[in-house]
Amino acid sequence: MPEINDKPSQCVSVIGNCLSDEERAKLIANLHRVLVWVGVKVPEECRIDQKTLDEEMERHHQTERDLPPEIHMHKTENEAEVDLNHIIWRLINESEITEEERLQIEELIDLLQKEEKLDEDKLREQKMTREQAKKLFNETAGVIRALLDLKDLLKKKERSDEVHEQIRHKVFDAKRWNDFMEKVKNE
């Protein structure tokens, strides 16, 4: 995520370059558009607040060993780094998603939702230049894209389980029908 300082130094020095309240409102409204993610790339990496990551790990009863290899703890003092594009690409190309991976996806979704909310709050409240705001908007839209991709992965897994169950029922019904036909022939 971009580094947006709490200090309005750049805005004070160039008043004409500061994000106006109207522009701020438009950017926030655009983040809530249904198709905000169209044409947006998933960020290569995403920095997650270390405290948020620790809270999520505790909530999901996980340790650092339970995290996927794409999450790098303590990259800096206050942040962890997620190779977001890599983890999504790896999971999309998996033929089956394990239960462990499903739990990791759910945790990552929770983390990204919190990060997206934090970024939206920054956009809503912090003084920043138009360039900083646009960069934050684009990165937040990329996080939304990643969230949608991860949620789709979970839905595909659920649909896959439903399809397998339907196939099992059809096979069972066919076997029952064949058994019935054999009984009718033999009588």
Residue pairs with C-beta under 8 A, 6 or more apart in sequence:
1 46
1 47
1 115
1 119
1 136
1 139
2 132
2 135
2 136
2 139
4 122
4 126
4 128
4 132
4 136
6 126
8 18
8 127
8 128
10 17
10 128
10 129
10 132
11 17
11 18
11 19
11 127
11 128
11 129
14 129
17 129
17 130
17 131
18 127
18 128
18 129
18 130
19 27
19 127
19 128
19 129
19 130
19 132
19 133
23 130
23 133
24 123
24 124
24 133
27 123
27 133
27 134
27 137
28 120
28 123
28 124
30 36
30 137
31 120
31 123
31 137
31 140
31 141
31 144
36 141
36 144
37 141
37 144
37 145
37 148
40 138
40 141
40 142
40 144
40 145
41 85
41 142
41 145
42 84
42 85
42 88
42 142
42 145
42 146
42 149
43 84
43 85
43 139
43 142
43 143
43 146
44 83
44 84
44 85
44 86
45 81
45 82
45 83
45 84
45 85
46 81
46 82
46 84
46 112
46 115
46 143
46 146
47 75
47 76
47 79
47 80
47 81
47 82
48 71
48 79
48 80
48 81
48 82
48 111
48 115
49 78
49 79
49 80
49 115
49 118
50 73
50 74
50 77
50 78
50 79
50 80
51 78
52 111
52 114
52 115
52 118
53 71
53 73
53 80
53 111
56 107
56 110
56 111
56 114
57 63
57 64
57 66
57 67
57 107
59 110
60 103
60 106
60 107
60 110
62 107
64 73
66 100
66 104
67 73
67 104
68 87
68 101
68 104
68 108
70 82
70 83
70 84
70 86
70 87
70 90
71 80
71 81
71 82
71 83
71 87
71 108
72 80
72 81
72 82
72 83
73 80
74 80
75 81
82 108
82 111
84 143
84 146
87 108
88 146
88 149
88 150
88 153
91 97
91 101
91 105
91 150
91 153
92 149
92 153
94 101
96 160
97 105
97 153
97 157
102 154
102 157
105 150
105 153
105 154
106 154
108 150
109 147
109 150
109 151
109 154
112 143
112 146
112 147
112 150
113 147
115 143
116 140
116 143
116 144
116 147
119 136
119 139
119 140
119 143
120 140
122 128
122 136
123 133
123 136
123 137
123 140
128 136
